[in-house]
Amino acid sequence: MTYSGYRRVSLTPIWVIIGTNLILFIATAINSNLIFLLGLSPAGLIERPWTIMTNLFVHGSIWHIFANMFTLFFFGRFLYLLIGERRFLLVYFIGGLLGNIFYLLLAPPLSIGIGASGAVFALGGALAVMRPRLKVIIFPIPAPLPLWVAVIGGFLVISFLPHIAWQAHLGGLVFGLIMGYFFRKRERYFF
């Protein structure tokens, strides 16, 4: 008799991104100076150009990393299955990069931006355009919402909180919405 309920976990880019974020979260908890070395600052970009990408893997608190990785896992998995690995990585990293460019242009020069939120908003934006009526549950709202309402509403609510890099969220979201439109129009040709 064999048990067939076991499913092997495959190492997708989503798991690699989550693992990298967790490792760096632990590293920055041990040595907080890493946040300044890896975080993106408009005033420090020339001295530390790698921060245009490394800040996507650094988070400031347990809630910050939890929210981003939780959303990455659920939105990312769904989008990954829709568009494939290469397109998923394109949306994630170009969305994060464009979010960082928005941050550089619109944030105070001495601020430091960290987190994967711009990249995650890119995934959410693409998915919201491709599957706008998909129902999701957003804590603490007890009823399912259409995905597009959750993504746009989440952006608007989060943008009014203090110490939030809304500029990165905006850049990622705009890129994701555009890519979602592009993928949706061409979806029948992908498969």
Buried (B, 14 or more C-beta within 10 A) or exposed (E): EEEEEEEEEEEBBBBEBBEEBBEBBEBBEEEEEBBBBBBBBBEBBEEBEEBBBBBBBBBBEEEBBEBBBEBBBBBBBBBBEBBEEEBBBBBBBBBBBBBBBBBBEBBEEEBBBBBBBBBBBBBBBBBBBBBBEBEBEBEEEEEEBBBBBBBBBBBEEBEEEEEBBBBBBBBBBBBBBBBBBBBBEEEEEEE
